[in-house]
Amino acid sequence: MNRRSPKGTTSTLEFPDAGVDIGPLLVVDDLHTAFRTTRGTVRAVDGISLSVDRGKTLGIVGESGSGKTVLSRSIMGLLPPHDVLTSGTVHFAGHELTAMSQAQLRKVWGAELSMIFQDPMTALNPVKRIGRQITESLRLHVDMDRREATVTAVELLRSVGIPSPEERIRWYPFQLSGGMRQRVMIAIALACAPRLVLADEPTTGLDVTVQAQILDLLADLQRERHMAVILVTHDLGVVANRADDIMVMYAGRVVERAPTRTLFHDTRMPYTRALMDSIPRLADPSGSRLNAIAGRPPDLIHPPKGCRFAPRCPYVQDRCRESDPPLRTAGSSDHLFACWFPLVNGVSTAPVASPTLRGPAATMAQAPALPATGSPGSTGSSGSRAGPVGSADRPRADGPEDGSGPEVGGTPS
């Protein structure tokens, strides 16, 4: 596609061709996002670092309120203009997004970097036909006239599985079902062939069958276009066979990050285990009580001292309540976790008796290796890595007593 600059902009942003991209496509380093409120400052994203390679999928998982959506919007630069405090850097295809003006970001949004929002009914304009909402990005970013853009929009709707696209291109969002609206959102996000798509809970509110269809569609289009995808969800089951790497967030911070196979078969963080245990199992008898994580996420205006998961953790010790655990390695540099007393073979290393594996986590730990995920030919190797480590965060020479790897940098306060 031939790109063109939006009207009124004079600066030029050059992005290398896909074949000459060197290094990670996206690098986020020590990103912080906080909001001023009448009660105080909410630290929604608190020191996140990550990277994603072209063609790979990173799953970001956590409960509601863990900071997943704010992280996605912070990467995109889609934050309110007032009462927001940010720091850290976001580099995309060699450009620093956090240093760009709004005019420069408008040249990147849609063309190089796009987002599938959580609720298509509120993300789509209710008074514009869906065809108009697809063609406006094509006419803005790509050298197309009205007729060419309309033909392309019809093909995009056909590619995402909308029946009779020539007719439905003139429909309004309220005339479509929830699944069809989400397909339209995907068509809009992919219209200009972006390099990276952030999918923020793209299957929320859809039934299980439609969920699978939407996720399969996104995976097929990713393979065809060799895009990178960040898949945000609260359900580990959604990313289990669809992500190359998984990053688990809690209270605005990363608590565990690893290749997908490693995360499920060598879980170290009790919070990750708790998320696994909360996945319903078809083998459970009818009427079985679902496993739930006791308590609630902390107040991010006044977070607890020490580990933020400590008030809800079944293995909590005094050290957990007093000292904040840093991210450290678990034998390999691509598996990081933040816990003073991590799980080893499903059992906590805390100095008290701990329950053994149960529920879905037991099934996952004992299961054979997961099938390859991500793009065709993937071997399950890490597609996203930890962000840069500063000189003050170099690994310690002495490892922790529980046998895990060295510390790789604490989470900023």
MARVEXSE-697533 format. One record per residue (C-alpha): residue in one letter; x, y, z. Coordinates in steps of 0.001 Angstrom, whole numbers, always signed. Example, Ala and Ser with C-alpha at 12.3 -4.5 7.8 and 13.67 -1.06 7.14 Angstrom:
BEGIN
  residu        u        v        w
       A   +12300    -4500    +7800
       S   +13670    -1060    +7140
***
This chain:
BEGIN
  residu        u        v        w
       M       +0       +0       +0
       N    +1128    +3522     -761
       R     +999    +5606    +2411
       R     +298    +9294    +2501
       S     +504   +11874    +5279
       P    -2666   +13229    +6907
       K    -3619   +16733    +5851
       G    -2004   +19478    +7877
       T    +1113   +17523    +8881
       T    +4544   +18361    +7556
       S    +6888   +16001    +9434
       T    +7723   +12657    +7847
       L    +7869    +9333    +9671
       E    +9696    +6602    +7783
       F    +9004    +2973    +8735
       P   +11279     +250    +7331
       D    +9817    -2475    +5160
       A    +8802    -5672    +6933
       G   +11744    -7550    +5475
       V   +14317    -5200    +6987
       D   +12888    -4878   +10495
       I   +15725    -5564   +12936
       G   +15147    -6448   +16590
       P   +11854    -6356   +18474
       L    +8971    -4533   +16808
       L    +7751    -3069   +20115
       V    +9858    -2267   +23171
       V    +8263     -845   +26325
       D   +10684     +240   +29036
       D    +9694    +1095   +32640
       L    +6286    +2498   +31687
       H    +4256    +4271   +34378
       T     +750    +5717   +34014
       A    -1081    +7372   +36907
       F    -4321    +9358   +37172
       R    -4985   +12266   +39523
       T    -8316   +11946   +41317
       T   -10006   +13708   +44202
       R    -9000   +10786   +46460
       G    -5373   +10734   +45344
       T    -3161    +9390   +42549
       V    -4127    +6042   +41017
       R    -1011    +4192   +39821
       A    -2667    +2094   +37147
       V     +538    +1019   +35345
       D    +3556     +824   +37626
       G    +6873      +67   +35928
       I    +6035    -2269   +33022
       S    +8704    -3442   +30561
       L    +8096    -5793   +27640
       S    +8979    -6428   +23999
       V    +7231    -8141   +21086
       D    +8734    -9449   +17846
       R    +7073    -9213   +14456
       G    +4633   -12072   +13813
       K    +4474   -13082   +17494
       T    +1617   -12970   +19994
       L    +1933   -11723   +23568
       G     -953   -12505   +25917
       I    -1542   -10090   +28800
       V    -3673   -11639   +31539
       G    -5101   -10408   +34815
       E    -8276    -9625   +36723
       S   -10359    -6554   +36021
       G    -8519    -3561   +37441
       S    -5046    -5038   +36990
       G    -4031    -2328   +34493
       K    -4264    -4283   +31216
       T    -6402    -1797   +29295
       V    -4532    +1239   +30636
       L    -1281     -407   +29545
       S    -2673     -933   +26027
       R    -3889    +2645   +25792
       S     -580    +3918   +27162
       I    +1295    +2042   +24420
       M    -1042    +3514   +21793
       G     -929    +7011   +23283
       L    -4700    +7047   +23772
       L    -4833    +8694   +27200
       P    -6884   +11661   +28463
       P    -5180   +15040   +27970
       H    -5554   +16099   +31606
       D    -4783   +14687   +35070
       V    -2542   +11933   +33696
       L    +1061   +11355   +34793
       T    +3277    +9234   +32539
       S    +6923    +8195   +32378
       G    +8986    +5559   +30616
       T    +9385    +4945   +26892
       V    +7580    +3069   +24120
       H    +9595    +2329   +20958
       F    +7790     +964   +17899
       A    +9637       +9   +14693
       G   +12500    +2284   +15657
       H   +10362    +5303   +16624
       E    +9690    +6528   +20154
       L    +5907    +6841   +20430
       T    +6082    +8543   +23826
       A    +7996   +11460   +22266
       M    +5537   +12007   +19380
       S    +3026   +14805   +19040
       Q     -664   +14076   +18476
       A     -250   +14937   +14783
       Q    +2558   +12383   +14455
       L     +609    +9739   +16365
       R    -2337   +10164   +14005
       K      -12    +9084   +11188
       V     +828    +5897   +13110
       W    -2646    +4951   +14411
       G    -4378    +2642   +11987
       A    -1533    +2670    +9473
       E    +1189     +993   +11546
       L     -378     +333   +14949
       S    -4054     -362   +15614
       M    -6347    -1444   +18419
       I    -9446    -3632   +18655
       F   -11483    -2159   +21485
       Q   -13304    -4104   +24156
       D   -16885    -3071   +23340
       P   -17648    -2600   +19635
       M   -21068    -1102   +20346
       T   -19455    +1904   +22041
       A   -16307    +1957   +19862
       L   -18262    +2158   +16599
       N   -19975    +5429   +15673
       P   -23730    +4677   +15921
       V   -24738    +7317   +13334
       K   -22272    +6345   +10598
       R   -22624    +3379    +8266
       I   -19970     +732    +8816
       G   -18628    +1212    +5298
       R   -17875    +4861    +6028
       Q   -16050    +3893    +9230
       I   -13787    +1499    +7307
       T   -13093    +3714    +4304
       E   -12139    +6822    +6289
       S    -8891    +5208    +7504
       L    -8128    +3938    +3993
       R    -8585    +7398    +2504
       L    -6587    +9015    +5307
       H    -3569    +6710    +5337
       V    -3570    +5033    +1909
       D    -3592    +6681    -1516
       M    -7159    +5595    -2430
       D   -10106    +7448    -3903
       R   -13669    +6880    -2702
       R   -14434    +4052    -5149
       E   -11211    +2149    -4433
       A   -11734    +2513     -698
       T   -15288    +1176     -980
       V   -14159    -1862    -2980
       T   -11423    -2521     -406
       A   -13920    -2165    +2465
       V   -16182    -4786     +865
       E   -13226    -7167     +554
       L   -12250    -6534    +4169
       L   -15770    -7371    +5356
       R   -15678   -10534    +3266
       S   -12275   -11482    +4704
       V   -13581   -11263    +8286
       G   -16570   -13463    +7494
       I   -19400   -10910    +7107
       P   -22014   -12445    +4759
       S   -23318   -10324    +1850
       P   -20709    -7588    +2427
       E   -21927    -5504     -539
       E   -25242    -5085    +1277
       R   -24008    -4821    +4859
       I   -21468    -2136    +4076
       R   -24445     +262    +4162
       W   -25738     -967    +7509
       Y   -25432     +863   +10821
       P   -23830     -804   +13887
       F   -27185    -1380   +15636
       Q   -28291    -3574   +12716
       L   -25504    -6090   +13385
       S   -25175    -8805   +16003
       G   -22445    -8614   +18661
       G   -20223   -11063   +16791
       M   -20639    -9197   +13500
       R   -19851    -5863   +15172
       Q   -16641    -7359   +16537
       R   -15762    -8580   +13036
       V   -16292    -5041   +11741
       M   -13923    -3759   +14458
       I   -11308    -6259   +13266
       A   -11823    -5131    +9659
       I   -11287    -1492   +10687
       A    -8171    -2385   +12702
       L    -6648    -4356    +9794
       A    -7725    -2043    +6964
       C    -4306     -435    +6472
       A    -2268    -3600    +7146
       P     -705    -2511   +10479
       R    +2394    -4186   +11872
       L     +979    -4525   +15415
       V    -2590    -5005   +16643
       L    -3592    -4616   +20286
       A    -6746    -6659   +20937
       D    -8316    -5519   +24218
       E   -10588    -8387   +25326
       P   -11990    -8766   +21799
       T   -14423   -11522   +22835
       T   -15989    -9887   +25916
       G   -19760   -10427   +26012
       L   -19789   -12981   +23181
       D   -20921   -16574   +23548
       V   -18305   -19337   +23537
       T   -18864   -20373   +19903
       V   -18546   -16812   +18594
       Q   -15511   -16280   +20861
       A   -13708   -19165   +19173
       Q   -14655   -17885   +15716
       I   -13331   -14382   +16454
       L   -10058   -15666   +17934
       D    -9544   -18123   +15052
       L   -10209   -15318   +12565
       L    -7669   -13063   +14264
       A    -5076   -15867   +14252
       D    -5673   -16608   +10551
       L    -5304   -12945    +9588
       Q    -2174   -12670   +11727
       R     -555   -15562    +9868
       E    -1551   -14173    +6473
       R     -202   -10685    +7234
       H    +2656   -11649    +9599
       M    +1454    -9137   +12203
       A    +2389    -8967   +15849
       V     -555    -9184   +18251
       I     -975    -8238   +21900
       L    -4005   -10157   +23182
       V    -5434    -8721   +26401
       T    -7786   -10922   +28428
       H    -8764   -11948   +31951
       D    -8930   -15626   +30930
       L    -5773   -17738   +30767
       G    -7746   -20302   +28787
       V    -8124   -17830   +25913
       V    -4361   -17385   +25454
       A    -3277   -20951   +26331
       N    -2983   -22087   +22698
       R    -2914   -18674   +20992
       A      +22   -16784   +22524
       D    +3750   -17339   +22189
       D    +4355   -15669   +25553
       I    +2137   -14678   +28475
       M    +2543   -11770   +30880
       V     +455   -11871   +34061
       M     -421    -8503   +35619
       Y    -1677    -7730   +39107
       A    -2332    -4272   +40558
       G     -510    -2477   +37754
       R    +2618    -4645   +37835
       V    +4011    -7738   +36129
       V    +4001   -10704   +38520
       E    +5014   -13436   +36058
       R    +6130   -13575   +32429
       A    +7189   -16626   +30420
       P    +6731   -18553   +27179
       T    +3271   -20096   +27182
       R    +4398   -23711   +27642
       T    +6695   -22726   +30487
       L    +4048   -20679   +32272
       F    +1550   -23555   +32354
       H    +4030   -26308   +33225
       D    +6320   -24419   +35614
       T    +4074   -21833   +37284
       R    +5937   -19911   +40004
       M    +3622   -17094   +41112
       P     +684   -18059   +43387
       Y    -1527   -15488   +41652
       T     -948   -17198   +38293
       R    -1848   -20526   +39894
       A    -4995   -18972   +41342
       L    -6036   -17782   +37863
       M    -5511   -21311   +36528
       D    -7543   -22825   +39350
       S   -10432   -20492   +38550
       I   -10823   -21882   +35008
       P   -13983   -24088   +34872
       R   -13435   -27728   +33930
       L   -15810   -29743   +31745
       A   -14865   -32853   +33758
       D   -16216   -31380   +37010
       P   -19580   -32762   +38191
       S   -22627   -30637   +37527
       G   -23182   -28113   +40293
       S   -19535   -28015   +41370
       R   -18555   -24780   +43066
       L   -16159   -22669   +40999
       N   -12800   -21815   +42506
       A   -12537   -18088   +43201
       I    -9667   -15928   +44425
       A   -10544   -14727   +47918
       G   -10636   -11007   +48640
       R   -10371    -8226   +46092
       P    -7601    -6360   +44245
       P    -5899    -3626   +46295
       D    -6661      +75   +46227
       L    -4098    +1524   +43797
       I    -4204    +4884   +45559
       H    -3029    +3295   +48825
       P    -1538      -83   +47850
       P     -428    -2400   +50650
       K    +3168    -2466   +51787
       G    +5194    -5368   +50424
       C    +3761    -7764   +47860
       R     +459    -6453   +46525
       F     -978    -9964   +46373
       A      -61   -10704   +50006
       P    -3528    -9930   +51492
       R    -5063   -12612   +49236
       C    -2228   -15138   +49026
       P    -2724   -18493   +50820
       Y    +1044   -18806   +51329
       V    +1724   -15307   +52713
       Q    +4620   -14844   +55169
       D    +5840   -11852   +57184
       R    +8471   -11073   +54539
       C    +5732   -10798   +51918
       R    +3912    -8156   +53961
       E    +7047    -6121   +54609
       S    +9109    -6238   +51406
       D    +8135    -5896   +47755
       P    +9516    -8846   +45726
       P   +11440    -7919   +42554
       L   +11137    -9709   +39242
       R   +13721   -12495   +39082
       T   +14488   -15372   +36781
       A   +13305   -18952   +37217
       G   +16200   -20870   +35742
       S   +16020   -19208   +32309
       S   +16129   -15545   +31357
       D   +12746   -15662   +29597
       H   +10814   -16812   +32697
       L   +10383   -14048   +35288
       F    +8307   -13957   +38450
       A    +7855   -11716   +41502
       C    +7452   -13814   +44646
       W    +9575   -14412   +47755
       F    +8264   -17985   +48155
       P    +7506   -19245   +44622
       L    +5811   -22498   +43723
       V    +8102   -25379   +42785
       N    +6393   -28383   +41195
       G    +3082   -26914   +42330
       V    +4066   -26562   +46003
       S    +4964   -23313   +47735
       T    +8469   -22893   +49149
       A    +7039   -20952   +52112
       P    +8131   -22458   +55475
       V    +4606   -23735   +56282
       A    +2650   -26680   +54958
       S    +1219   -25815   +51549
       P    -1527   -27509   +49559
       T     -481   -29427   +46469
       L    -1835   -28901   +42976
       R    -5591   -29104   +42539
       G    -8212   -28208   +39991
       P    -7329   -27113   +36434
       A    -3751   -26282   +37430
       A    -3151   -29945   +38306
       T    -4520   -31036   +34955
       M    -2375   -28498   +33102
       A     +800   -29419   +35000
       Q     +353   -33119   +34263
       A     -740   -32683   +30654
       P    +1556   -33351   +27684
       A    +3288   -30436   +26017
       L     +956   -27860   +24533
       P     +790   -27675   +20728
       A    +2863   -25031   +19009
       T    +1320   -21577   +19092
       G    +1614   -18379   +17155
       S    +2625   -18295   +13491
       P    +3026   -21469   +11405
       G    +6179   -23357   +12257
       S    +6395   -21881   +15735
       T    +8355   -24006   +18150
       G    +7012   -22323   +21258
       S   +10125   -20218   +21646
       S    +9850   -16825   +23220
       G    +8586   -14132   +20906
       S    +8533   -11391   +23499
       R   +11228   -10721   +26020
       A   +11820    -8722   +29136
       G   +12491    -5076   +28539
       P   +15914    -3466   +28914
       V   +17545    -3804   +32300
       G   +19312     -757   +33659
       S   +22740     -746   +35251
       A   +21172     -473   +38698
       D   +19163    -3627   +37987
       R   +21924    -6020   +36927
       P   +21542    -9602   +38199
       R   +23004   -10319   +41611
       A   +25901   -12702   +41866
       D   +24195   -14648   +44635
       G   +20864   -16302   +43814
       P   +17939   -16560   +46228
       E   +17783   -19349   +48744
       D   +14832   -21073   +47041
       G   +16980   -22045   +44057
       S   +15425   -19678   +41531
       G   +17547   -17504   +39267
       P   +18953   -14055   +39999
       E   +16991   -10892   +40510
       V   +16555    -8926   +37271
       G   +15357    -5620   +38620
       G   +12832    -4492   +41198
       T    +9507    -2933   +40428
       P    +9722     +849   +40862
       S    +7724    +2305   +43694
***
